[in-house]
Amino acid sequence: AALHRYTLDTQVVAPYDYSKAIEVAIKEFAPDKLIILGPGATLGGATAQVLIKHLWHKLQNKQDFIQQQQQEPLLLAMGLEGQRQGVTG
């Protein structure tokens, strides 16, 4: 009953703190890169903002993020063909 309630009620109607999830991921697991599964790359901007807020890999602003993505992407989106190659090799 508890699993049913959580799956079909809590997960559907309760707010999810995406920013906190990204913060915990980068602080607890210290990944070299983050992967957005998709579809597309719609969470890319929101994720980038959180990474900048926490100075991840010394990112201080949007320009730093853009420059880093052009040189050696830290954020990969499976929904983008060019970035998917970086994940699947």
C-alpha positions as CSV (number, residue, x, y, z in Angstrom):
1,A,0.0,0.0,0.0
2,A,2.8,2.4,0.9
3,L,4.6,1.7,-2.4
4,H,1.4,2.2,-4.4
5,R,0.7,5.5,-2.6
6,Y,4.3,6.7,-3.2
7,T,4.4,5.6,-6.8
8,L,0.9,6.8,-7.9
9,D,0.5,9.8,-5.6
10,T,3.7,11.3,-4.1
11,Q,5.8,11.0,-7.3
12,V,3.0,12.4,-9.4
13,V,1.9,15.4,-7.3
14,A,4.8,16.3,-4.9
15,P,7.2,19.0,-6.2
16,Y,10.7,17.8,-7.1
17,D,13.7,20.0,-6.2
18,Y,15.8,19.6,-9.4
19,S,18.4,22.1,-8.3
20,K,19.0,20.3,-5.0
21,A,19.3,17.0,-6.8
22,I,22.1,18.5,-9.1
23,E,23.7,20.1,-6.1
24,V,23.8,16.8,-4.2
25,A,25.1,15.0,-7.3
26,I,28.1,17.3,-7.8
27,K,29.0,17.6,-4.1
28,E,28.6,14.0,-3.1
29,F,29.7,12.1,-6.2
30,A,32.2,14.7,-7.7
31,P,31.5,13.6,-11.3
32,D,33.8,14.6,-14.2
33,K,30.7,15.1,-16.4
34,L,27.0,15.2,-16.1
35,I,24.6,13.5,-18.5
36,I,21.1,14.6,-19.3
37,L,19.2,11.6,-20.5
38,G,16.6,13.5,-22.6
39,P,14.5,13.6,-24.5
40,G,16.3,16.5,-26.1
41,A,18.3,18.9,-23.9
42,T,15.6,20.9,-22.2
43,L,17.2,20.6,-18.8
44,G,20.5,21.9,-20.1
45,G,19.9,25.5,-19.2
46,A,18.6,24.8,-15.7
47,T,21.4,22.4,-15.0
48,A,24.0,24.9,-16.2
49,Q,22.6,27.5,-13.9
50,V,23.0,25.2,-10.9
51,L,26.5,24.3,-11.9
52,I,27.5,27.9,-12.2
53,K,25.8,28.7,-8.8
54,H,28.0,26.1,-7.1
55,L,31.1,27.1,-9.1
56,W,31.4,23.5,-10.4
57,H,34.7,23.1,-12.2
58,K,35.3,26.9,-11.5
59,L,32.4,28.0,-13.7
60,Q,31.5,31.5,-12.7
61,N,29.1,32.7,-15.4
62,K,27.3,31.7,-18.6
63,Q,30.3,32.7,-20.7
64,D,32.5,30.3,-18.7
65,F,30.0,27.6,-19.3
66,I,29.7,28.2,-23.0
67,Q,33.5,28.3,-23.4
68,Q,33.9,25.1,-21.4
69,Q,31.2,23.3,-23.5
70,Q,33.0,24.3,-26.7
71,Q,36.4,23.1,-25.5
72,E,35.6,20.0,-23.4
73,P,31.9,19.6,-22.6
74,L,31.1,18.9,-18.9
75,L,27.4,18.6,-19.5
76,L,26.3,16.0,-22.2
77,A,22.7,15.6,-23.5
78,M,21.8,12.2,-24.8
79,G,19.1,13.9,-26.9
80,L,21.8,15.8,-29.0
81,E,23.6,13.6,-31.5
82,G,27.0,15.3,-31.2
83,Q,26.9,15.1,-27.4
84,R,25.5,11.5,-27.4
85,Q,28.7,10.5,-29.2
86,G,30.7,11.8,-26.2
87,V,28.7,9.5,-23.9
88,T,28.7,6.3,-26.0
89,G,32.2,6.7,-27.4
